[in-house]
C-alpha cells in the first residue's frame, strides 16, 4: 500500500474550518490523550518532537527542526513533518506537511473556543499581531463569523499594512486601547513577554482569545484581564504549569487553578452565562491537537482520493 504524503497546497484545498472545529470537538469525546515532548539541541539548532496517542484515533509524531541560520540562506526557519500512525497496528498511515498541520491546528483550536464563548452576534474582530498566525486567524474566524469586520493591530504598523493589503476589507488600527474597547472578539498572536492587553480596556460581553504566549516567561494579558474574565483553556495539562499566561498569575496568587472553568475534555462547560460576561480562552496547543488535526486532514485526503 502506498503511504499518503500530503503537501501543503493540495491538502489545504480540501479543508474547511467549521468541519475542523467539529472534528476537534468529536476527538475530545475519545479517551484522554497521552502526550510527550522531546528536545534535542545542536547550538544554535533545535529539534522538537511532540508525540500523542489517543485510543481510537491513532498516534502522531510531529517534528519541528528549528535552524535560526536558515533565513540567511533563503530557507524557512522551521522544517518538519507529521508522521501519523494507525491505532490498529502502529503502521505508518500518512506523512503530512508540518506547516499545514500547524496552521490549521493553531487557528482551529482558537476558533472552536470562540464559537462557543463569543456572543453569536459578534461583528467586530480585532487581531493583535500581523505574523503568519494573524493571517490564518483572519481566514479561520472569517469562516466562523462570516458577517464580522476585521481590524488588525501590530506593534510595527508597516507590517500590519502589508498584511491588510493582501486581505480585502481588513482595517489597520493605530491605537490598541481604542481597538480593544471597540471589539467584540480580541485574538492575540504576538511574541510578547509582557502583557499587551490591559484588563481595564475590556468591555462587558467581549471574548478574549490568547494564542501567542507559549513559554513560562511569556504573557499577552495582564492580571486585571484575568481577574475580570471567566477563564477556559484547551488543555489543563499543557497550560497551567507550562505557560506564563497562567503559570505566573497562579504562582503570584492573582488567580488559582480552580478559577479555570474547563478545558476541551469538558466541552459542555464552554458556554456563556450571560451576554455581559467577559470570556477568556488560552490556546496552549499540544501534540494531541496535532494528532486530531492530522487525522482530520488524512480523512479528507482519503475521501478526495476515493481510497
C-alpha positions in Angstrom: 0.0 0.0 0.0 1.3 3.5 -0.9 1.6 5.7 2.1 0.0 9.1 1.5 2.3 12.1 1.5 0.1 15.2 2.0 1.7 18.5 0.8 0.5 21.9 2.0 -1.4 23.3 -1.1 -3.0 20.0 -2.1 -4.0 19.3 1.5 -5.3 22.7 2.3 -7.6 22.8 -0.8 -9.7 20.0 0.9 -10.1 21.5 4.3 -12.9 23.5 6.0 -12.6 25.5 9.2 -16.0 24.6 10.6 -15.5 20.9 9.8 -12.2 21.0 11.6 -13.7 22.5 14.8 -16.3 19.7 14.8 -13.6 17.2 14.3 -11.7 18.6 17.3 -14.8 18.5 19.4 -15.6 14.9 18.5 -12.0 13.8 19.2 -12.3 15.1 22.7 -15.1 12.6 23.3 -12.4 9.9 23.0 -10.2 8.7 25.9 -7.7 11.4 27.0 -4.5 11.7 25.0 -1.1 10.5 26.2 1.4 13.2 25.2 5.1 13.8 25.4 7.7 16.3 24.1 11.4 15.7 23.4 14.0 18.4 22.7 17.4 17.8 21.1 20.0 20.6 20.7 23.0 21.4 18.5 23.8 25.1 19.1 22.1 27.1 17.7 19.7 24.5 16.2 16.8 22.6 17.9 14.8 19.6 17.1 11.4 19.4 18.9 9.4 16.2 18.7 5.9 16.2 20.0 4.0 12.9 20.3 0.5 11.9 21.1 -1.6 8.7 21.3 -5.3 8.7 21.5 -7.1 5.4 21.9 -9.4 5.1 18.9 -7.7 7.8 16.8 -4.1 6.8 16.5 -0.6 8.1 17.0 1.1 11.3 15.7 4.7 12.3 15.9 5.3 15.9 14.9 8.9 17.0 14.4 10.0 20.7 14.1 13.6 21.3 13.1 14.4 24.9 14.1 17.5 26.3 12.4 18.0 30.0 13.2 20.6 30.5 10.4 18.2 29.3 7.7 16.7 32.7 6.7 20.2 33.9 5.9 20.4 31.3 3.1 16.9 31.7 1.9 15.4 28.7 3.8 12.5 28.7 6.2 13.3 28.9 9.9 11.5 25.7 10.6 11.3 22.4 8.6 9.4 19.4 9.8 6.7 16.9 9.3 4.0 14.9 11.0 4.0 11.1 10.9 0.6 9.7 11.5 0.3 6.0 12.6 -2.5 3.5 12.7 -4.2 2.9 16.1 -4.9 -0.6 14.9 -1.4 -1.9 14.3 1.0 1.0 14.6 1.8 1.1 10.9 2.6 4.4 9.2 -0.7 5.9 7.9 0.5 9.2 6.4 3.2 11.9 6.3 1.6 15.3 6.5 3.2 18.7 5.8 4.3 20.3 9.1 3.1 23.8 8.2 -0.3 22.6 7.1 -0.9 20.8 10.4 0.4 23.7 12.5 -1.7 26.4 10.7 -5.0 24.5 10.9 -4.3 23.2 14.4 -3.5 26.6 15.9 -6.3 28.7 14.3 -8.8 25.9 14.5 -8.1 25.4 18.2 -9.0 29.1 18.9 -12.0 29.1 16.6 -13.6 26.2 18.4 -13.4 28.1 21.7 -14.7 31.4 20.1 -17.7 29.7 18.5 -18.8 28.6 22.0 -17.6 31.5 24.2 -18.1 34.6 22.0 -21.5 36.2 21.6 -23.2 34.8 18.5 -23.9 38.4 17.3 -20.2 39.3 17.4 -19.3 41.6 14.4 -16.1 43.3 15.3 -13.0 41.1 15.5 -9.6 42.5 16.4 -6.4 40.5 15.5 -3.4 41.6 17.5 -0.3 40.5 15.7 0.4 40.6 11.9 2.5 37.5 11.5 1.7 34.2 9.8 -0.7 33.2 12.5 -2.5 36.5 12.2 -3.3 35.8 8.6 -4.5 32.3 9.5 -6.8 33.7 12.2 -8.5 36.1 9.8 -9.2 33.1 7.5 -10.5 30.9 10.3 -12.6 33.5 12.2 -13.9 34.8 8.8 -15.4 31.3 8.3 -16.7 31.1 11.9 -18.1 34.7 11.9 -18.9 35.4 8.2 -20.6 38.8 8.9 -17.7 40.1 11.0 -15.4 43.0 10.2 -11.7 42.6 10.9 -9.2 45.1 12.3 -5.5 44.4 12.6 -3.0 45.9 15.0 0.7 45.3 15.1 3.5 46.9 17.1 5.0 47.8 13.7 2.3 49.4 11.6 4.1 48.8 8.3 3.8 45.0 8.9 0.1 45.3 9.6 -0.5 47.4 6.5 1.4 44.9 4.4 -0.8 42.0 5.6 -4.0 44.1 5.4 -3.2 44.9 1.7 -3.4 41.1 1.0 -6.8 40.8 2.7 -9.6 42.9 1.3 -11.7 44.7 3.9 -9.3 44.4 6.8 -8.6 47.7 8.5 -5.5 48.7 10.4 -5.6 50.3 13.9 -3.2 52.7 15.3 -4.5 52.9 18.9 -4.6 49.4 20.5 -6.6 50.5 23.5 -9.3 52.0 21.3 -9.3 49.0 19.1 -9.7 46.6 22.1 -12.6 48.7 23.5 -14.4 48.6 20.2 -14.1 44.8 19.5 -16.4 42.0 20.2 -13.7 39.4 19.9 -10.0 40.1 20.5 -7.5 37.5 19.3 -3.8 37.9 20.2 -0.9 36.2 18.3 2.2 38.0 19.4 5.7 37.1 20.7 5.4 39.4 23.6 6.8 38.6 27.1 5.0 41.5 28.6 1.2 41.9 28.5 -0.2 43.8 25.6 -3.8 43.6 26.6 -4.9 45.5 29.7 -7.9 44.4 31.7 -9.1 47.9 32.2 -9.7 48.2 28.4 -12.1 45.2 28.3 -15.8 45.7 27.9 -18.8 43.6 29.0 -19.6 40.8 26.6 -16.2 40.6 25.0 -14.3 37.4 24.2 -10.5 37.4 24.6 -8.7 34.6 22.8 -4.9 34.3 23.6 -2.6 32.4 21.4 0.9 33.9 21.3 2.5 33.1 24.7 4.0 29.6 24.8 6.9 29.9 27.3 6.8 30.1 31.1 8.1 33.8 30.8 5.5 35.0 28.2 2.2 36.7 28.7 -0.2 38.7 26.5 -2.8 39.7 29.0 -2.3 41.4 32.4 -3.6 40.4 35.8 -6.7 42.6 35.6 -7.8 40.9 32.4 -7.7 37.5 34.1 -9.5 38.8 37.2 -12.4 40.2 35.1 -12.8 37.1 32.9 -14.2 33.5 33.1 -11.2 31.5 32.0 -11.0 28.5 29.7 -8.1 26.6 28.2 -7.8 23.9 25.5 -5.8 21.6 27.8 -5.1 21.9 31.5 -2.1 19.7 31.1 -0.3 22.0 28.5 -1.1 25.4 30.1 -1.2 25.7 33.9 2.3 24.6 34.6 3.9 25.5 31.3 2.8 28.9 30.0 3.4 32.2 31.8 -0.1 33.4 30.9 -1.4 31.3 33.7 1.7 30.0 35.5 2.8 33.4 36.6 -0.5 34.8 38.0 -1.3 31.4 39.7 2.2 31.5 41.4 1.6 35.1 42.5 -1.9 34.4 43.9 -3.7 36.6 41.4 -5.9 33.6 40.4 -5.9 30.0 41.3 -6.0 26.9 39.1 -9.6 26.5 40.3 -10.6 29.7 38.6 -10.1 27.9 35.2 -13.6 26.7 34.3 -12.8 23.9 32.0 -10.7 22.5 29.1 -11.8 20.8 26.0 -12.3 17.5 27.8 -15.3 19.2 29.4 -16.5 20.9 26.3 -20.1 21.1 27.5 -18.9 23.7 30.1 -17.8 26.0 27.2 -20.8 28.4 27.2 -21.5 31.9 28.2 -23.5 32.5 31.4 -24.7 36.0 30.2 -24.3 38.4 27.4 -22.3 40.8 29.6 -19.6 38.4 31.0 -16.1 38.6 29.6 -14.8 35.2 28.5 -11.1 34.4 28.1 -9.5 31.4 26.3 -5.9 30.4 26.4 -4.7 28.4 23.4 -1.9 26.2 24.7 -1.7 23.8 21.8 -0.2 20.3 22.3 0.6 17.2 20.4 -2.9 15.8 20.9 -4.3 18.7 18.9 -1.8 18.0 16.1 -3.0 14.4 16.1 -6.6 15.4 15.9 -5.9 17.9 13.1 -3.7 15.4 11.2 -6.4 12.8 11.3 -9.0 15.2 10.0 -6.6 16.1 7.2 -6.0 12.5 6.3 -9.7 11.7 6.4 -10.4 14.5 3.9 -7.5 13.4 1.7 -8.6 9.8 1.7 -12.2 10.8 0.8 -11.0 13.0 -2.0 -8.8 10.3 -3.4 -11.5 7.7 -3.2 -9.5 5.3 -1.2 
